Amino acid sequence: MDKKARLEALKKELESYLPALGQAADTIRNEGVSRYPILVLHKLDVDIGIPIIDRHRVQGDWSVNASTLEEFVTKRLVQPEQVDHFRKVYKNPDEFVCLFVLSDLGANFVFLPRG
């Protein structure tokens, strides 16, 4: 499956999550926590962000933690010298949610359209 097909499959799988993902990202921005919210999707326990969705308590395969670019830099998931580049490729948060997807395909940043 190519990258575009995988993105479409992920988008379909996350449809029911989108309202909560968008709300979490908006809260991070509106509360002044960060201009760069990152939602971590995972199926195993991870030590980043604040848990907002537990896959064992919802209909779905993904757990979600709310994080930020700043935490990713602190935990060295984004190197300090890559921050400017990350900010340039970060898509409009009113139109997209930034996901860090941890799956059998590895770890990937994905910008998922909100609607």
N, CA, C and O atoms as a MOPAC input file, in Angstrom:
PM7 MOZYME 1SCF
protein

 N      0.84400 1    -1.17200 1     0.00000 1
 C      0.00000 1     0.00000 1     0.00000 1
 C      0.89500 1     1.24300 1     0.00000 1
 O      1.80400 1     1.36000 1     0.82200 1
 N      0.63400 1     2.16200 1    -0.92000 1
 C      1.45900 1     3.36800 1    -0.99000 1
 C      1.05900 1     4.35200 1     0.10700 1
 O      0.08600 1     4.14300 1     0.83200 1
 N      1.83600 1     5.42900 1     0.20800 1
 C      1.64700 1     6.39600 1     1.30000 1
 C      0.25700 1     7.03200 1     1.26000 1
 O     -0.38100 1     7.19700 1     2.30000 1
 N     -0.21000 1     7.38600 1     0.06800 1
 C     -1.52400 1     8.01900 1    -0.04800 1
 C     -2.63100 1     7.05300 1     0.37900 1
 O     -3.57300 1     7.45600 1     1.06200 1
 N     -2.52800 1     5.80400 1    -0.01100 1
 C     -3.53100 1     4.79900 1     0.37100 1
 C     -3.51500 1     4.56900 1     1.88300 1
 O     -4.56400 1     4.40900 1     2.50600 1
 N     -2.31000 1     4.55400 1     2.46700 1
 C     -2.20600 1     4.37600 1     3.92000 1
 C     -2.83100 1     5.55900 1     4.64800 1
 O     -3.49800 1     5.38000 1     5.66700 1
 N     -2.61700 1     6.77600 1     4.12500 1
 C     -3.19800 1     7.96700 1     4.73900 1
 C     -4.72500 1     7.91200 1     4.67200 1
 O     -5.40400 1     8.24600 1     5.64300 1
 N     -5.25500 1     7.49600 1     3.53700 1
 C     -6.71300 1     7.37800 1     3.39200 1
 C     -7.27500 1     6.33400 1     4.34800 1
 O     -8.32500 1     6.54700 1     4.95300 1
 N     -6.57700 1     5.20000 1     4.48900 1
 C     -7.02300 1     4.15100 1     5.41000 1
 C     -6.98500 1     4.66300 1     6.84700 1
 O     -7.90200 1     4.40100 1     7.62500 1
 N     -5.93100 1     5.38800 1     7.19900 1
 C     -5.81400 1     5.94600 1     8.53900 1
 C     -6.92300 1     6.96600 1     8.78200 1
 O     -7.53200 1     6.98200 1     9.85200 1
 N     -7.18500 1     7.81300 1     7.79400 1
 C     -8.22800 1     8.82900 1     7.92800 1
 C     -9.57900 1     8.16300 1     8.19000 1
 O    -10.33600 1     8.60800 1     9.05300 1
 N     -9.87900 1     7.11100 1     7.45500 1
 C    -11.14500 1     6.39700 1     7.64100 1
 C    -11.20300 1     5.76400 1     9.03600 1
 O    -12.23300 1     5.81300 1     9.70800 1
 N    -10.10000 1     5.17900 1     9.45100 1
 C    -10.02900 1     4.53400 1    10.76300 1
 C    -10.20200 1     5.54600 1    11.89800 1
 O    -10.71200 1     5.20100 1    12.96300 1
 N     -9.78000 1     6.78800 1    11.67500 1
 C     -9.80700 1     7.80200 1    12.72700 1
 C    -10.99900 1     8.74700 1    12.65700 1
 O    -11.07700 1     9.70000 1    13.43200 1
 N    -11.92800 1     8.49500 1    11.73700 1
 C    -13.07300 1     9.39800 1    11.58200 1
 C    -13.76800 1     9.67400 1    12.90400 1
 O    -14.08600 1    10.82300 1    13.21100 1
 N    -14.00600 1     8.63300 1    13.68700 1
 C    -14.72200 1     8.83000 1    14.94700 1
 C    -13.87300 1     9.58100 1    15.97400 1
 O    -14.40900 1    10.13700 1    16.93200 1
 N    -12.56200 1     9.59800 1    15.78100 1
 C    -11.65600 1    10.28500 1    16.69700 1
 C    -11.53400 1    11.78200 1    16.37700 1
 O    -11.19500 1    12.57700 1    17.25400 1
 N    -11.80700 1    12.16300 1    15.13500 1
 C    -11.51000 1    13.53200 1    14.68800 1
 C    -12.06900 1    14.63900 1    15.58200 1
 O    -11.34200 1    15.58900 1    15.87300 1
 N    -13.32600 1    14.56200 1    16.03200 1
 C    -13.80200 1    15.65400 1    16.90700 1
 C    -12.94800 1    15.79500 1    18.17000 1
 O    -12.60700 1    16.91300 1    18.55700 1
 N    -12.60200 1    14.68700 1    18.81300 1
 C    -11.78600 1    14.75300 1    20.03700 1
 C    -10.37400 1    15.22800 1    19.72900 1
 O     -9.79100 1    15.97800 1    20.51200 1
 N     -9.81500 1    14.80100 1    18.59700 1
 C     -8.46400 1    15.23400 1    18.21300 1
 C     -8.44400 1    16.74200 1    17.98000 1
 O     -7.55600 1    17.44300 1    18.46400 1
 N     -9.43600 1    17.23200 1    17.23000 1
 C     -9.51300 1    18.66400 1    16.96400 1
 C     -9.71100 1    19.46500 1    18.23700 1
 O     -9.09700 1    20.51800 1    18.41000 1
 N    -10.56100 1    18.97600 1    19.12700 1
 C    -10.80800 1    19.68000 1    20.39200 1
 C     -9.54400 1    19.73100 1    21.25100 1
 O     -9.24400 1    20.76100 1    21.85400 1
 N     -8.80800 1    18.62900 1    21.30600 1
 C     -7.56800 1    18.60400 1    22.09000 1
 C     -6.55200 1    19.59000 1    21.51600 1
 O     -5.91800 1    20.33800 1    22.25900 1
 N     -6.39900 1    19.58600 1    20.19400 1
 C     -5.45300 1    20.50100 1    19.54700 1
 C     -5.86400 1    21.95900 1    19.79400 1
 O     -5.01900 1    22.80600 1    20.08500 1
 N     -7.15900 1    22.24100 1    19.67700 1
 C     -7.64600 1    23.60300 1    19.91000 1
 C     -7.40700 1    24.04000 1    21.35200 1
 O     -7.02000 1    25.18200 1    21.59900 1
 N     -7.63400 1    23.14200 1    22.29500 1
 C     -7.43000 1    23.47000 1    23.70400 1
 C     -5.96500 1    23.81400 1    23.96900 1
 O     -5.67000 1    24.77800 1    24.67600 1
 N     -5.05600 1    23.03300 1    23.40700 1
 C     -3.62100 1    23.30400 1    23.57700 1
 C     -3.28200 1    24.69900 1    23.05900 1
 O     -2.54000 1    25.44400 1    23.70000 1
 N     -3.82800 1    25.04300 1    21.90000 1
 C     -3.56300 1    26.36900 1    21.31500 1
 C     -4.27100 1    27.47400 1    22.09500 1
 O     -3.65900 1    28.49000 1    22.42400 1
 N     -5.56100 1    27.28200 1    22.39400 1
 C     -6.36200 1    28.32400 1    23.04400 1
 C     -5.90800 1    28.62600 1    24.46500 1
 O     -6.04400 1    29.75500 1    24.93900 1
 N     -5.36900 1    27.61500 1    25.14500 1
 C     -4.89600 1    27.81300 1    26.51500 1
 C     -3.46600 1    28.37400 1    26.54200 1
 O     -2.91100 1    28.61100 1    27.61500 1
 N     -2.88300 1    28.58300 1    25.37200 1
 C     -1.54700 1    29.15100 1    25.30000 1
 C     -0.43500 1    28.17200 1    25.65300 1
 O      0.68900 1    28.58400 1    25.93800 1
 N     -0.74500 1    26.87700 1    25.63600 1
 C      0.26600 1    25.86500 1    25.95300 1
 C      1.30600 1    25.79600 1    24.83700 1
 O      2.50800 1    25.75000 1    25.09600 1
 N      0.82400 1    25.78900 1    23.58700 1
 C      1.72300 1    25.71400 1    22.43800 1
 C      0.97500 1    26.10700 1    21.17600 1
 O     -0.23600 1    25.91400 1    21.07200 1
 N      1.69600 1    26.65100 1    20.23600 1
 C      1.12600 1    26.91200 1    18.91100 1
 C      1.23500 1    25.67300 1    18.02300 1
 O      0.72500 1    25.65500 1    16.90200 1
 N      1.90500 1    24.63700 1    18.53600 1
 C      2.17900 1    23.43600 1    17.74400 1
 C      1.76200 1    22.17100 1    18.48700 1
 O      2.61400 1    21.41700 1    18.95800 1
 N      0.43400 1    21.93200 1    18.59600 1
 C     -0.01000 1    20.70100 1    19.24300 1
 C      0.31400 1    19.48400 1    18.37100 1
 O      0.24100 1    19.54300 1    17.14300 1
 N      0.67100 1    18.39200 1    19.02800 1
 C      0.94200 1    17.12300 1    18.35200 1
 C      0.17000 1    16.04900 1    19.11200 1
 O      0.29900 1    15.92500 1    20.33000 1
 N     -0.62400 1    15.28300 1    18.39400 1
 C     -1.38500 1    14.20700 1    19.01600 1
 C     -0.70200 1    12.88700 1    18.67900 1
 O     -0.52100 1    12.54700 1    17.51000 1
 N     -0.33100 1    12.16100 1    19.70800 1
 C      0.42600 1    10.91700 1    19.55500 1
 C     -0.56200 1     9.75600 1    19.53100 1
 O     -1.26500 1     9.51100 1    20.51100 1
 N     -0.61500 1     9.03600 1    18.39500 1
 C     -1.47200 1     7.86400 1    18.27000 1
 C     -0.61700 1     6.63100 1    18.44700 1
 O      0.42700 1     6.48200 1    17.81300 1
 N     -1.07700 1     5.74100 1    19.32500 1
 C     -0.25900 1     4.57100 1    19.63500 1
 C     -1.13200 1     3.41100 1    20.07500 1
 O     -2.28700 1     3.58800 1    20.46400 1
 N     -0.55800 1     2.22700 1    20.00400 1
 C     -1.25000 1     1.01700 1    20.44600 1
 C     -0.54700 1     0.38400 1    21.64600 1
 O     -1.08100 1    -0.53500 1    22.26800 1
 N      0.63500 1     0.86900 1    21.96500 1
 C      1.38600 1     0.42300 1    23.13300 1
 C      1.56500 1     1.60900 1    24.06300 1
 O      1.31000 1     2.74700 1    23.66900 1
 N      1.99400 1     1.36500 1    25.27100 1
 C      2.23000 1     2.46400 1    26.20800 1
 C      3.40800 1     3.31300 1    25.74200 1
 O      4.43500 1     2.78900 1    25.31000 1
 N      3.24400 1     4.62100 1    25.83600 1
 C      4.32000 1     5.54800 1    25.48400 1
 C      4.49500 1     6.55400 1    26.61400 1
 O      3.58000 1     6.79600 1    27.40000 1
 N      5.68000 1     7.12900 1    26.67800 1
 C      5.99800 1     8.08200 1    27.72900 1
 C      6.13200 1     9.48000 1    27.14600 1
 O      7.17100 1    10.12800 1    27.27800 1
 N      5.06900 1     9.93200 1    26.50000 1
 C      5.05700 1    11.29600 1    25.97700 1
 C      3.61700 1    11.79300 1    25.97000 1
 O      2.68900 1    11.06100 1    25.62800 1
 N      3.45700 1    13.03400 1    26.35000 1
 C      2.14800 1    13.65500 1    26.32900 1
 C      1.25400 1    13.22100 1    27.47500 1
 O      1.65400 1    12.47900 1    28.37200 1
 N      0.03000 1    13.71300 1    27.40600 1
 C     -0.99600 1    13.43100 1    28.40100 1
 C     -2.05400 1    12.54800 1    27.74500 1
 O     -2.60600 1    12.92100 1    26.71000 1
 N     -2.34700 1    11.38200 1    28.32800 1
 C     -3.36500 1    10.50700 1    27.73200 1
 C     -4.72900 1    11.19500 1    27.66500 1
 O     -5.20400 1    11.75700 1    28.65200 1
 N     -5.35500 1    11.14000 1    26.47300 1
 C     -6.69900 1    11.71200 1    26.33400 1
 C     -7.70600 1    10.67600 1    25.84900 1
 O     -8.90400 1    10.81700 1    26.09300 1
 N     -7.23500 1     9.64100 1    25.16600 1
 C     -8.10800 1     8.55600 1    24.71700 1
 C     -7.39100 1     7.24000 1    24.98800 1
 O     -6.24000 1     7.05400 1    24.59500 1
 N     -8.08700 1     6.32900 1    25.66300 1
 C     -7.54900 1     5.00200 1    25.95400 1
 C     -8.26300 1     4.00000 1    25.05300 1
 O     -9.48300 1     3.85500 1    25.13100 1
 N     -7.52400 1     3.32300 1    24.21600 1
 C     -8.12900 1     2.41100 1    23.24300 1
 C     -8.92600 1     1.28800 1    23.89500 1
 O     -9.78000 1     0.67900 1    23.25100 1
 N     -8.65900 1     1.01300 1    25.14400 1
 C     -9.39700 1    -0.03200 1    25.85600 1
 C    -10.77700 1     0.45200 1    26.30900 1
 O    -11.61600 1    -0.34400 1    26.73000 1
 N    -10.99800 1     1.76600 1    26.21800 1
 C    -12.26600 1     2.33500 1    26.68400 1
 C    -13.11200 1     2.93400 1    25.57500 1
 O    -14.18800 1     3.47100 1    25.83900 1
 N    -12.64200 1     2.84800 1    24.34100 1
 C    -13.39200 1     3.38400 1    23.20400 1
 C    -13.48300 1     2.31000 1    22.12300 1
 O    -12.77800 1     1.30200 1    22.16100 1
 N    -14.36000 1     2.55200 1    21.17100 1
 C    -14.40100 1     1.66000 1    20.02100 1
 C    -13.35000 1     2.14600 1    19.04200 1
 O    -13.54800 1     3.13500 1    18.33600 1
 N    -12.25100 1     1.45400 1    19.01000 1
 C    -11.14400 1     1.84100 1    18.14600 1
 C     -9.87600 1     1.17200 1    18.62400 1
 O     -9.80800 1     0.64200 1    19.73300 1
 N     -8.87800 1     1.20600 1    17.76900 1
 C     -7.61900 1     0.52200 1    18.06600 1
 C     -6.53700 1     1.44100 1    18.60100 1
 O     -5.45600 1     0.98000 1    18.96700 1
 N     -6.81400 1     2.73300 1    18.65100 1
 C     -5.76300 1     3.69200 1    18.96500 1
 C     -5.97500 1     4.36000 1    20.31000 1
 O     -7.09700 1     4.72000 1    20.66600 1
 N     -4.90100 1     4.52300 1    21.04800 1
 C     -4.87200 1     5.41900 1    22.19500 1
 C     -4.25600 1     6.72300 1    21.70100 1
 O     -3.48000 1     6.72900 1    20.74600 1
 N     -4.60600 1     7.82000 1    22.35500 1
 C     -4.11400 1     9.13100 1    21.92800 1
 C     -3.59800 1     9.89300 1    23.14500 1
 O     -4.25400 1     9.95100 1    24.18500 1
 N     -2.42100 1    10.46900 1    22.99300 1
 C     -1.85300 1    11.36500 1    23.99500 1
 C     -1.69400 1    12.73500 1    23.35700 1
 O     -1.34000 1    12.84600 1    22.18400 1
 N     -1.95800 1    13.77500 1    24.13400 1
 C     -1.78600 1    15.15000 1    23.66100 1
 C     -0.39500 1    15.62400 1    24.04900 1
 O      0.01700 1    15.50200 1    25.20200 1
 N      0.32600 1    16.16900 1    23.06900 1
 C      1.67600 1    16.65700 1    23.30200 1
 C      1.87700 1    17.94900 1    22.52100 1
 O      0.93800 1    18.50400 1    21.94900 1
 N      3.12100 1    18.41300 1    22.51200 1
 C      3.46100 1    19.65800 1    21.82400 1
 C      4.84400 1    19.53400 1    21.18100 1
 O      5.62300 1    18.64000 1    21.51000 1
 N      5.12100 1    20.43900 1    20.27300 1
 C      6.44900 1    20.49200 1    19.67600 1
 C      7.50300 1    20.67500 1    20.75900 1
 O      8.57500 1    20.07200 1    20.69800 1
 N      7.20000 1    21.50300 1    21.74600 1
 C      8.16500 1    21.77100 1    22.79900 1
 C      8.52900 1    20.49400 1    23.55800 1
 O      9.69900 1    20.27500 1    23.87200 1
 N      7.53800 1    19.65100 1    23.85300 1
 C      7.82800 1    18.39100 1    24.53800 1
 C      8.64000 1    17.46500 1    23.62600 1
 O      9.54400 1    16.77300 1    24.09400 1
 N      8.32500 1    17.45000 1    22.35000 1
 C      9.07700 1    16.61500 1    21.40300 1
 C     10.54500 1    17.03000 1    21.36400 1
 O     11.42800 1    16.18200 1    21.23300 1
 N     10.80800 1    18.34000 1    21.47900 1
 C     12.19100 1    18.82400 1    21.50700 1
 C     12.85000 1    18.42400 1    22.83000 1
 O     13.98600 1    17.95100 1    22.84100 1
 N     12.14300 1    18.61300 1    23.93000 1
 C     12.68000 1    18.24900 1    25.24800 1
 C     13.04100 1    16.76400 1    25.29600 1
 O     14.06200 1    16.38600 1    25.87000 1
 N     12.20000 1    15.92800 1    24.69200 1
 C     12.43700 1    14.47100 1    24.71400 1
 C     13.30900 1    14.02200 1    23.53600 1
 O     13.51600 1    12.82700 1    23.33000 1
 N     13.81100 1    14.98000 1    22.77600 1
 C     14.73400 1    14.72600 1    21.65400 1
 C     14.11300 1    13.88800 1    20.53100 1
 O     14.82300 1    13.19000 1    19.80700 1
 N     12.78200 1    13.96200 1    20.39100 1
 C     12.11100 1    13.32700 1    19.25200 1
 C     12.20300 1    14.23100 1    18.02600 1
 O     12.17800 1    13.75800 1    16.89000 1
 N     12.30800 1    15.52500 1    18.26900 1
 C     12.63400 1    16.51600 1    17.24500 1
 C     13.89900 1    17.19700 1    17.74400 1
 O     13.93000 1    17.73700 1    18.85000 1
 N     14.92900 1    17.16700 1    16.93200 1
 C     16.20600 1    17.77700 1    17.31700 1
 C     16.07500 1    19.30300 1    17.29200 1
 O     15.37600 1    19.84500 1    16.43600 1
 N     16.73300 1    19.99600 1    18.21300 1
 C     16.62500 1    21.46200 1    18.26800 1
 C     16.91400 1    22.14700 1    16.92600 1
 O     16.28000 1    23.14400 1    16.58100 1
 N     17.86700 1    21.60800 1    16.18500 1
 C     18.19200 1    22.23300 1    14.89500 1
 C     17.12100 1    21.98600 1    13.82700 1
 O     17.18000 1    22.57800 1    12.74900 1
 N     16.14700 1    21.11900 1    14.11300 1
 C     15.06300 1    20.83000 1    13.16700 1
 C     13.77600 1    21.60500 1    13.47300 1
 O     12.79900 1    21.49100 1    12.73300 1
 N     13.76700 1    22.38600 1    14.55000 1
 C     12.55600 1    23.09100 1    14.97000 1
 C     12.05800 1    24.05000 1    13.89200 1
 O     10.86500 1    24.06000 1    13.59100 1
 N     12.93900 1    24.85200 1    13.30800 1
 C     12.50600 1    25.80400 1    12.27700 1
 C     11.90500 1    25.08100 1    11.08500 1
 O     10.88500 1    25.51100 1    10.54700 1
 N     12.52500 1    23.99400 1    10.67200 1
 C     11.98600 1    23.20500 1     9.55500 1
 C     10.60700 1    22.64700 1     9.92000 1
 O      9.68000 1    22.70900 1     9.11200 1
 N     10.47000 1    22.10800 1    11.12600 1
 C      9.19100 1    21.55000 1    11.56400 1
 C      8.11100 1    22.62900 1    11.51700 1
 O      7.00700 1    22.37900 1    11.03400 1
 N      8.41800 1    23.81400 1    12.00900 1
 C      7.43600 1    24.90400 1    12.00500 1
 C      7.01700 1    25.27500 1    10.58200 1
 O      5.86200 1    25.63100 1    10.34800 1
 N      7.95000 1    25.19400 1     9.63700 1
 C      7.63400 1    25.52600 1     8.23600 1
 C      6.69800 1    24.50100 1     7.60900 1
 O      5.83000 1    24.86500 1     6.81600 1
 N      6.86000 1    23.22300 1     7.95300 1
 C      6.01900 1    22.18000 1     7.34100 1
 C      4.73100 1    21.92700 1     8.13200 1
 O      3.83900 1    21.22800 1     7.65100 1
 N      4.63100 1    22.48600 1     9.33000 1
 C      3.44500 1    22.31800 1    10.16000 1
 C      2.27200 1    22.99000 1     9.45800 1
 O      2.31200 1    24.18700 1     9.17200 1
 N      1.23000 1    22.21500 1     9.18500 1
 C      0.10000 1    22.74600 1     8.41800 1
 C     -0.85300 1    23.53300 1     9.31100 1
 O     -0.85500 1    23.38000 1    10.53300 1
 N     -1.65500 1    24.37100 1     8.68000 1
 C     -2.60700 1    25.23500 1     9.37300 1
 C     -3.44200 1    24.41300 1    10.36300 1
 O     -4.20300 1    23.53900 1     9.94900 1
 N     -3.30500 1    24.68700 1    11.66800 1
 C     -4.01300 1    23.88900 1    12.67200 1
 C     -5.52900 1    24.08800 1    12.67600 1
 O     -6.24700 1    23.32900 1    13.32700 1
 N     -6.02200 1    25.09300 1    11.96100 1
 C     -7.47100 1    25.24800 1    11.82500 1
 C     -8.02500 1    24.26100 1    10.79400 1
 O     -9.21900 1    23.96200 1    10.78900 1
 N     -7.15000 1    23.76100 1     9.92800 1
 C     -7.57800 1    22.85700 1     8.86200 1
 C     -7.07100 1    21.42600 1     9.04200 1
 O     -7.65500 1    20.49200 1     8.49300 1
 N     -5.98800 1    21.24400 1     9.80700 1
 C     -5.36800 1    19.93100 1     9.97500 1
 C     -5.04800 1    19.67200 1    11.44200 1
 O     -4.83200 1    20.60500 1    12.21500 1
 N     -5.01900 1    18.39100 1    11.81800 1
 C     -4.46600 1    18.00400 1    13.11600 1
 C     -3.14000 1    17.30900 1    12.84000 1
 O     -3.02100 1    16.51700 1    11.90600 1
 N     -2.15300 1    17.61600 1    13.66100 1
 C     -0.83400 1    17.02100 1    13.52800 1
 C     -0.79000 1    15.76100 1    14.38600 1
 O     -0.98000 1    15.81300 1    15.60100 1
 N     -0.53800 1    14.64000 1    13.73800 1
 C     -0.47200 1    13.36200 1    14.42700 1
 C      0.94500 1    12.80300 1    14.35300 1
 O      1.63300 1    12.94800 1    13.34200 1
 N      1.35600 1    12.17800 1    15.41300 1
 C      2.59400 1    11.40300 1    15.43000 1
 C      2.12900 1     9.96500 1    15.63400 1
 O      1.75100 1     9.56900 1    16.73700 1
 N      2.16400 1     9.19000 1    14.54800 1
 C      1.57900 1     7.85200 1    14.55000 1
 C      2.67400 1     6.81500 1    14.77200 1
 O      3.62500 1     6.70900 1    13.99700 1
 N      2.51200 1     6.05400 1    15.84800 1
 C      3.43100 1     4.96300 1    16.15900 1
 C      2.72800 1     3.66200 1    15.79100 1
 O      1.75500 1     3.26200 1    16.43100 1
 N      3.23800 1     3.00800 1    14.74500 1
 C      2.59200 1     1.78500 1    14.26800 1
 C      3.64100 1     0.78900 1    13.81900 1
 O      4.84200 1     1.01400 1    13.97000 1
 N      3.16600 1    -0.31700 1    13.26400 1
 C      4.09500 1    -1.31400 1    12.74200 1
 C      4.89800 1    -0.77500 1    11.55900 1
 O      5.87900 1    -1.39000 1    11.14100 1
 N      4.48500 1     0.36500 1    11.02300 1
 C      5.22500 1     1.00100 1     9.92300 1
 C      6.29400 1     1.95100 1    10.43900 1
 O      7.01100 1     2.57100 1     9.65400 1
 N      6.40100 1     2.06700 1    11.76000 1
 C      7.37300 1     2.97600 1    12.35700 1
 C      6.67600 1     4.17600 1    12.96000 1
 O      5.49300 1     4.12100 1    13.29900 1
 N      7.41900 1     5.26000 1    13.09100 1
 C      6.90200 1     6.50900 1    13.65400 1
 C      6.85800 1     7.55300 1    12.55200 1
 O      7.87200 1     7.84200 1    11.91700 1
 N      5.67000 1     8.11900 1    12.32900 1
 C      5.50600 1     9.07800 1    11.23600 1
 C      4.63000 1    10.24200 1    11.66400 1
 O      3.64300 1    10.07000 1    12.38000 1
 N      5.01600 1    11.44300 1    11.20600 1
 C      4.14700 1    12.60000 1    11.36400 1
 C      3.14900 1    12.57400 1    10.21700 1
 O      3.51200 1    12.33300 1     9.06500 1
 N      1.87800 1    12.82800 1    10.55100 1
 C      0.81200 1    12.85800 1     9.55500 1
 C     -0.03700 1    14.08400 1     9.86700 1
 O     -0.37300 1    14.33800 1    11.02400 1
 N     -0.37900 1    14.83800 1     8.83200 1
 C     -1.29600 1    15.95900 1     9.00000 1
 C     -2.63600 1    15.52600 1     8.41200 1
 O     -2.77900 1    15.38400 1     7.19800 1
 N     -3.60800 1    15.32100 1     9.28500 1
 C     -4.91000 1    14.79500 1     8.88500 1
 C     -5.90200 1    15.94900 1     8.76400 1
 O     -6.07500 1    16.72600 1     9.70300 1
 N     -6.55900 1    16.05900 1     7.59600 1
 C     -7.56900 1    17.12500 1     7.44400 1
 C     -8.67200 1    16.98100 1     8.47700 1
 O     -9.09900 1    15.87100 1     8.79400 1
 N     -9.12700 1    18.10500 1     8.99800 1
 C    -10.16900 1    18.08600 1    10.02900 1
 C    -11.52700 1    17.72100 1     9.47500 1
 O    -12.32800 1    17.10300 1    10.17600 1
 N    -11.80500 1    18.07800 1     8.26200 1
 C    -13.17300 1    17.83700 1     7.79500 1
 C    -13.21600 1    17.30800 1     6.46000 1
 O    -14.29800 1    17.05400 1     5.93100 1

